[in-house]
Amino acid sequence: MTESKPLRRDARDNIAKLRAAALDIFLAKGLDAPLEEIARAASVSIGTLYNRFGSRESLIDAVIPDVAGNRLQTLAATVMAKDTPRRRLEAFVHGMIELQRDDPALNDAILRRYPDAVALLGICDRSAALGQDLVREAHADGSLSPDFTEHDLFCMLWLAGTASRDPHAPTGWHRVITRALDAAWVAVA
């Protein structure tokens, strides 16, 4: 078995600078931010970036999963504190839309724009499972129309994510999604 040689201090410093620059730039601009910009912000060459991380997806997995995981866990805790299935599902939808609108990197993750960023997808899969559970829970208590499916939920979130990243999206997109969710509930007699 071969043991890997410890990295020199300058190599460790370059990795730290690249991670910090990638985190800042991905969070500000999304996961499709130019890698050249990240390398420039870290004061290293693009070759150093590729030498240390290999690919965009590896760099994403090195810096984004912890941040995304923390934000999604915070949302999950907020959602689960609600007292009814309806309030939990509504909090989930509105919270996810807010995250997608305010966080370009998380939006890209939720939209699964980089499927080879495996660690990040695992975190998003846990959030998707929560959404599925919330739909099932609202069906079980009879508050959610049987016509509203898990797929409808993910279509809503996909539409919100796409619209929130498009500067030319109609200004009323959020209202339309809210109305669609409002219409999914069973009327109480």
C-alpha positions as MATLAB code, in Angstrom:
seq = 'MTESKPLRRDARDNIAKLRAAALDIFLAKGLDAPLEEIARAASVSIGTLYNRFGSRESLIDAVIPDVAGNRLQTLAATVMAKDTPRRRLEAFVHGMIELQRDDPALNDAILRRYPDAVALLGICDRSAALGQDLVREAHADGSLSPDFTEHDLFCMLWLAGTASRDPHAPTGWHRVITRALDAAWVAVA';
ca = [
       0.000    0.000    0.000;
       1.387    3.393   -0.961;
       1.044    6.281    1.384;
       0.382    9.665   -0.094;
       3.007   12.256    0.521;
       1.847   15.247    2.590;
       1.235   18.390    0.571;
       3.689   21.233    0.739;
       2.556   24.311    2.630;
       2.104   26.378   -0.549;
      -0.110   23.640   -2.028;
      -2.221   23.542    1.154;
      -2.457   27.348    1.053;
      -3.571   27.247   -2.587;
      -6.287   24.720   -1.758;
      -7.528   26.899    1.110;
      -7.549   30.002   -1.112;
      -9.390   28.148   -3.878;
     -11.992   26.808   -1.444;
     -12.620   30.270    0.024;
     -12.842   31.929   -3.398;
     -15.101   29.182   -4.775;
     -17.454   29.425   -1.827;
     -17.764   33.206   -2.130;
     -18.212   33.204   -5.891;
     -20.547   30.180   -6.080;
     -22.791   31.652   -3.374;
     -22.905   35.014   -5.133;
     -23.222   33.876   -8.754;
     -24.308   30.249   -8.758;
     -22.524   27.020   -9.527;
     -21.936   27.973  -13.153;
     -19.661   30.877  -12.187;
     -16.514   30.908  -14.327;
     -13.750   28.771  -12.856;
     -11.242   31.282  -14.223;
     -12.809   33.909  -11.951;
     -12.396   31.600   -8.949;
      -8.750   30.928   -9.802;
      -8.111   34.650  -10.288;
      -9.781   35.496   -6.937;
      -7.569   32.862   -5.258;
      -4.473   34.289   -7.004;
      -3.652   30.941   -8.630;
      -3.686   29.655  -12.184;
      -6.611   27.757  -13.658;
      -4.188   24.834  -13.986;
      -3.704   24.838  -10.206;
      -7.471   24.751   -9.733;
      -7.791   21.711  -12.002;
      -4.697   20.071  -10.513;
      -6.101   20.347   -6.989;
      -9.794   19.647   -7.676;
      -9.966   17.966  -11.083;
     -13.358   19.297  -12.155;
     -16.061   21.838  -11.450;
     -18.145   19.154   -9.743;
     -15.303   18.182   -7.412;
     -14.823   21.824   -6.478;
     -18.568   22.177   -5.878;
     -18.537   19.081   -3.669;
     -15.552   20.475   -1.758;
     -17.279   23.710   -0.744;
     -21.054   23.725   -1.188;
     -22.510   20.631    0.561;
     -21.905   21.909    4.100;
     -23.479   25.286    3.380;
     -26.408   23.777    1.475;
     -26.881   21.103    4.120;
     -26.997   23.678    6.915;
     -29.502   25.856    5.066;
     -31.721   22.912    4.186;
     -31.535   21.545    7.748;
     -32.572   24.936    9.095;
     -35.516   24.932    6.693;
     -36.449   21.378    7.715;
     -36.430   22.348   11.404;
     -38.653   25.356   10.675;
     -41.011   23.205    8.623;
     -41.288   20.440   11.194;
     -42.084   22.963   13.951;
     -45.394   23.782   12.228;
     -48.463   22.221   13.827;
     -50.390   20.798   10.858;
     -49.515   18.960    7.648;
     -50.829   21.893    5.640;
     -48.686   24.431    7.464;
     -45.649   22.162    7.165;
     -46.063   21.722    3.410;
     -46.745   25.427    2.880;
     -43.670   26.325    4.949;
     -41.594   23.882    2.909;
     -42.733   25.294   -0.444;
     -42.329   28.929    0.570;
     -39.012   28.229    2.301;
     -37.619   26.390   -0.711;
     -38.727   29.211   -3.012;
     -37.030   31.745   -0.739;
     -33.812   29.702   -0.706;
     -33.897   29.336   -4.482;
     -34.532   33.039   -4.987;
     -31.895   34.230   -2.510;
     -29.151   31.640   -2.994;
     -27.980   31.048   -6.589;
     -25.764   28.089   -5.609;
     -28.534   26.316   -3.718;
     -30.913   27.022   -6.577;
     -28.501   25.343   -8.990;
     -28.227   22.414   -6.582;
     -31.996   22.014   -6.228;
     -32.394   22.192  -10.000;
     -29.705   19.469  -10.246;
     -27.686   21.401  -12.781;
     -24.503   19.510  -11.848;
     -25.488   15.854  -11.406;
     -21.864   14.763  -11.028;
     -21.546   16.775   -7.802;
     -22.563   13.658   -5.890;
     -22.169   14.931   -2.329;
     -24.360   17.917   -3.098;
     -27.010   15.777   -4.752;
     -27.164   13.583   -1.651;
     -28.071   16.611    0.441;
     -30.693   17.700   -2.087;
     -32.110   14.157   -2.140;
     -32.744   14.360    1.610;
     -34.633   17.605    1.115;
     -36.635   16.080   -1.741;
     -37.522   13.130    0.510;
     -38.832   15.587    3.110;
     -41.035   17.187    0.450;
     -42.393   13.772   -0.551;
     -43.113   12.918    3.090;
     -44.946   16.215    3.568;
     -47.176   15.565    0.545;
     -47.970   12.052    1.837;
     -48.683   13.408    5.313;
     -51.084   16.045    3.929;
     -52.812   13.377    1.838;
     -53.130   11.125    4.881;
     -54.877   13.784    6.951;
     -57.192   14.655    4.043;
     -56.149   18.300    3.746;
     -54.380   17.988    0.391;
     -56.252   17.109   -2.772;
     -55.398   13.608   -4.021;
     -54.814   15.242   -7.425;
     -51.791   17.094   -6.045;
     -48.819   14.746   -6.247;
     -45.180   14.732   -5.233;
     -44.432   15.452   -8.892;
     -46.590   18.569   -8.733;
     -44.562   19.753   -5.745;
     -41.278   19.284   -7.587;
     -42.665   20.944  -10.725;
     -43.596   23.964   -8.597;
     -40.114   24.126   -7.125;
     -38.495   23.660  -10.531;
     -40.605   26.475  -11.984;
     -39.746   28.713   -9.035;
     -36.058   27.912   -9.346;
     -36.034   28.555  -13.064;
     -38.009   31.794  -12.777;
     -35.921   33.099   -9.900;
     -32.733   32.799  -11.999;
     -34.201   34.340  -15.154;
     -34.013   38.138  -15.190;
     -36.711   38.160  -17.885;
     -39.209   36.020  -15.942;
     -42.606   37.644  -15.507;
     -42.824   39.502  -12.205;
     -45.917   37.564  -11.095;
     -44.349   34.076  -11.147;
     -44.284   33.789   -7.350;
     -47.958   34.773   -7.062;
     -48.929   32.146   -9.646;
     -47.109   29.409   -7.711;
     -48.728   30.537   -4.454;
     -52.153   30.405   -6.100;
     -51.450   26.908   -7.435;
     -50.530   25.731   -3.944;
     -53.586   27.417   -2.443;
     -55.774   25.591   -4.953;
     -54.314   22.215   -3.977;
     -56.012   22.135   -0.579;
     -59.333   20.410    0.039;
     -62.065   22.847    1.001;
     -63.195   22.393    4.584;
     -66.977   22.200    4.879;
];
